Amino acid sequence: MAALGAVFSYTLRIKIHTTLHKCSSSRIRIEWNRREENEGGFIIMNDIRNVAIIAHVDHGKTTLVDALLKQSKTKMHKDTADSLIMDTNELEQERGITIFSKNASVVWNDVKINIIDTPGHADFGGEVERVLKMADGCLLLIDAKEGPMPQTRFVLKKALEMKLKIIVVVNKIDKSDARIHHALDKTLDLFLDLGADDQSADFPIVYASAKQGVAGLGDDLSQMTDITPIFETILKEIPAPQKDNSGTLQFLVTTLSSDNHKGRIAIGRIYKGTIKKNQEVSQIKRDGEILRHKVVSLMTFVGLERVEVDEVKAGDLAAIAGIPESTIGETISDSLNPEALPLIAIEEPTIRATFMVNSSPFAGKEGEYKTSRQIRDRLYKELETDMALRVEDNDSGWIVSGRGELHLAILIERMRREGYEFQVGRPQVIDRAIDGKTLTPYEKVYLEAPVEFSGAVIQKMGGRRAEMKDMASENGIVYMEFIISTKNLFGYRSEFVTDTKGLGIMNTLFFEYAEDPGFSIQREQGSLISHETGVTNTYSLTNIQDRGTLFIGPEIKVYKGQVIGRSSRNDDMRVNACKTKQLTNHRSKGEGVSVYFKTPKTMALEDALEYIADDELVEVTPKSVRIRKVILDEIEARRQRAQGLSL
């Protein structure tokens, strides 16, 4: 018993050397005491905690991480002091959501806490599934007003499957309409619905206002002074990482990064052994092949930075360079006795779309990268960092499959901002054939809308063959839950926003694969299509606007076959948006006074992907998002339709 209870301590010192301008240098020295306890063949490292932050979209994950970083006096750049520090990507800052997981660390009471910020949207579930492998516990954020939401269920399910310790943080208690007890009751129900055991269901609770940077073990906001209770609960409840005493190196790659000088950087957690700089290691690929490499650079996380160190021990997170072809899910192990960890299993994608080289009359005028080789290389490069994505070559281009419309839309938006030009077909669901039956994906849809708009919402969902599972009303807001096939949900988001005048909230979550209902929703209205190539003008658009909803304004270059609006009729309508007014010497006093031009509807990328029909494409360039017909010429389109009918 004395041997098992042996306790020893030593001091770990990390020296960071940073070369400054004109060869001057500064040294940062970080010290903390390390305690290790030998228990039953495992070494528990009490100076490290690995914790992931999980929650529904916009429940305050990134804001809480910012508060933890600031109040632990973590060194930060001057330009990030007053912003969402962890949301560094341009798209994340614009949309206000976390898309890519990130790592940081703080030191609190001589304990290093590795923090993993995760996405909250189910479309980026591939990120959540793999980064949770690095954690020993989670902070589950719950909005004090909304309670658990659809993505809360998704991320919590993954955490419980991995047997992680959960700390529930009831956030935003400073809201005037906060319902703290209601949120906690719903959270407990969610734990029980997901099959949590007694130990998991008896979760510790912390109350917080991440925006104000305060927390407490009670829900009285006036008694809170800082974020300390969250740190204390982490140290008390989250177990310290363990390592096998045998010492054989096992490092699981969970994230990839790149550096202009060091090349590809593999980020992950060390489960066993110690990794050292310049060490010879084995890369165990997903197919079982073993390659030998040398660790050129070894880094760990200190604050927001990756810093060079000589060695990193089991239980900690590390970033290594020197393995040029490393991919997510692989194991980096000992060079002489390689042992592989279980591969990371990722759920299959449910949506696919065809990417093609741009073939419009304006092709090549706005993009920097537009050839098939450049687009193909970029798509396959994305597979290195996105485990939930699939790319296949086909005759017309590439079939790209993802977890949802937002998953594909974010990829497309990133590519166009990088200078790529291409076109995308209508997203399609991925059906499965099991036991001779065709199964299609179904979504669980959660809708919130004011009472006066609920009738229109129910009518539209009924027309799409959705099955209502629950409905409740509170304070003038109706909460509805539906089950609907994914293909019949396409295009409804924009209709929902219009029907609720922007006041509704819509959340979706993959539900299951079930038999195809044999019904497919079709777009009720046709498109307004440009009759010729030219520049639009106010005179022609004013005459066209009564025939539907325009997507473009005056002085915009368009080409023959480009979709410029939504028709008010069921079929497509060819219009001349470039027609100019015939000028004469005759004028009347009131001519043109009563004519006005309505503001056109701006079609963002996601709106365009939702809108297009099977015979339409979205043209994506760094400067524009256009909608076009697959066959631009009207006569040729009619001929092909006639041939298709005759066959």
C-alpha angles and dihedrals in degrees: 000000000000090000093048091049095046112138125192134166139200138170123258115206123191116192117198118197116195120186110218132196116299091020094288114141141202129199127214115197121195122186134179135159118255121209123190126187123196109223122170097327095316128099113221112206107210096186095069134063124181111202132170124206111223131176147124119289113289097008092122108267097140093040090054092049089052090053091049091051095047098046093047085058092240111178110254137176116266094240093056099049095099101031139071095286098196096047095078098148117096093230091050091053092049096046097035093229135108113247103164126044116240138192132224136154137212133190116228123174091344092307122117110223115197108206122202116195110204135193117257101206118095091224087070093047090124088069092049095047095054101039092051085068087073095054135082094193144004141227105221109202118208124187108237091222104037100033119199114354133194096276089046087064092049098051094039091052090055092048093050091048088057092049093239121166109252126211113189115218114193100209133192095033087152090074113114091226096043115148101196099169092043090052092050093048091051090047092054090048089052093052090051093046089054092053098251115176123237093268094052093044090054090070125170115246131216124182119214151165102209091185091059092038096236135122140171144176088244128055096240105115093194091063094055120098107166145345095275096112090064092053091047092049091050092053092046102042109026110081120235115251119265133216133193111252092224090083101217107150117249118171119173116209109222103157137025129212135170137225128194091228105028099038121212115010121204115210123194148107130293108230098177138015131356130292120211135192114266090015120149109240140175123238109211106201125210091259092052097258114142122215128183122230142161124238101240096178130017121194139172132193120267111171109314094334136085108228131192117252135170097232143001123203132216117289094035130099120246143179119215133188127197100070102098099184100039117142135189116279096028125123125234106205145163115307095227102035108025116190120185125219119219113282118251109256114215126194115251120259119257103196132054136181135184117244116202141177109268110262101172123122088258094052117140096015101100109023131079096202112041110136123106091244093054094047093045093050091050094050094049091046088059089061089068092067104023112066094180094059126092127193126190131176119235137167096272099038134290132330108221117193126194145162096267148332093284091051091057093039092056091050091050092047092050092050094050091050089052089058102264123145122199143121132250132207127220113294114251132197119248109236124199129216110217124168091346093307127113109230122194129194119261128202131212106223123200115196131186120188140153113269094250091060099041094090093058091047093051091047093052093046090048090053088055091053094250119164115224112224102174142003131184137164130213132165093348094310122112118211115203133181123198139177112216137161112259094236092055091051093059112116096010098106094073091045090051092053090050095045092050094040090238094303098103128094121213127191127175134193131183108256112178148303112268139160116300108257090217091234125107124188115233127202108263097210133054129223135262105236128197111248095205144010117265145083121310120234136194095248095060095038091051089058093045099047093080090061094063144310117317123220097194138046134217126301093033122134112236134174135216109281096023116135109236100171151346116278122229088222130071095249134055120273127205112218135178106237093170098058113128129208116261107240123221136168092251121094134173124212099243100033113140096001096113095042117101134173119227120227107260122237110257111227111211120195095268091046090052093049090051094046105049123099127216092273094052136077137201113234109210123195133155089259105032147031110205134175118219141169117258088232107039099193114078096211093049090048091053091048092053092046089052091050090049092052092047091053 
